[in-house]
Amino acid sequence: MILLSFDTEEFDVPKEHGVDISLEEGMKISIEGTERILDCLKANDVRATFFCTGNFAQNAPHIMRRIMDEGHEVACHGVDHSVYQADDVYRSKEILEEVCGRTMYGYRQPRMFDVSDNDIAKAGYTYNTSLNPAFIPGRYMHLNAPRTFFMKQGVMQIPASVTPWIRFPLFWLSLHNLPQWLYHAMVRRVLNHDGYFVTYFHPWEFYELNTRPDFRLPFIIRNNSGMAMTVRLVKLIKMLKKAGYPFITYQEFVTIKTAQS
C-alpha cells in the first residue's frame, strides 16, 4: 500500500533563510505547484492525501474543491505554517471542515514538529502523522521512536517511512537529491519489510525554484525542482503501479489496519 501525501501550505521556506515573503506570493507559488501535482495524479490515476493549512484552505477554496472532486483526502496541517499556536490542532480542524464541508480525520504538524497527543485525541482525529522517525541534523532526533504505525491514546500514529536498521528518510529531500534508481530501491526495501510506504512532498517543490535566486534557498532544496520534480514523481508512481501496489488515503489505511486488529 502506498500512502502518498502533500503538505499543502503557503510557501514560507524563504523565511527560514532570512528572506521575507508575503502570504500572497507564498499562496501563488503553492497554488501553481498544487495544480501541477493534481494534473500529475489525475494523468496517472492515483489518489493521495493533502494535508492543508488553514491559511491555504481559506485563500484557495477552488483548489480545495478540486482536490476533493478528484477523489483525494483532505486532512489538517495547522493554521499558519510559520506561526504555531497552542490551539492550532482545534482551529485547523474547524477551518478545514468549514471550507470543505466534510469531517477531517487526520493531522500533521507543520514541519512535522512535536504536537500534543492529548490535543490530537481531544480534537477527535483518528490518526496523527507528525513523526519522521529519523535523525536529521537541526530538525529531528527520533531514532528511538517506532518506525511503523502504532496506537497512542486511541489515535493511530503513522510515521513517515524510513529504511530498516539505518533509518534513512525517504521523504521529499531524498527524491530531490538521490539518484532515482537508488531512491526506488530503498522504497522497495521498505515495502518488502513493512508492507506499506509513507512519504510526503510539498506543492512549492513543483515550482521552478531555480528561477528565484532572491529566495536564497540551498541547493538541496532547489535541486530537481519544478518540472524535474514532476518527472521524478511520475517515474516513482509508474514504478509502484507497475509493481502492483495500490495507492490509498491515510484514512483508508486506518480503516484497513483497524479492521485487521
C-alpha positions, 0 to 999 in steps of 0.5 A: 500500500502506498500512502502518498501525501502533500503538505499543502501550505503557503510557501514560507521556506524563504523565511527560514533563510532570512528572506521575507515573503508575503502570504500572497506570493507564498499562496501563488507559488503553492497554488501553481505547484498544487495544480501541477501535482493534481494534473500529475495524479489525475494523468496517472490515476492515483489518489493521495492525501493533502494535508492543508493549512488553514491559511491555504484552505481559506485563500484557495477554496477552488483548489480545495474543491478540486482536490476533493472532486478528484477523489483525494483526502483532505486532512489538517496541517495547522493554521499558519505554517510559520506561526504555531499556536497552542490551539492550532490542532482545534482551529485547523480542524474547524477551518478545514471542515468549514471550507470543505464541508466534510469531517477531517480525520487526520493531522500533521504538524507543520514541519512535522514538529512535536504536537500534543497527543492529548490535543490530537485525541481531544480534537477527535482525529483518528490518526496523527502523522507528525513523526519522521522517525529519523535523525536529521541534523537541526530538525529531528532526533527520533531514532528511538521512536517506532518506525511503523504505525502504532496506537497512542491514546486511541489515535493511530500514529503513522510515521513517515517511512524510513529504511530498516536498521539505518533509518534513512528518510525517504521523504521529499529531500531524498527524491530531490537529491538521490539518484532515482534508481537508488531512491526506488530501491530503498522504497522497495526495501521498505515495502518488502519489510513493512508492507506499506510506504509513507512519504510526503512532498510539498506543492512549492517543490513543483515550482521552478525554484531555480528561477528565484535566486532572491529566495536564497534557498540551498541547493538541496532544496532547489535541486530537481525542482519544478518540472524535474520534480514532476518527472521524478514523481511520475517515474516513482508512481509508474514504478509502484503501479507497475509493481502492483501496489495500490495507492490509498488515503491515510484514512483508508489505511486506518480503516484497513489496519483497524479492521485487521486488529 
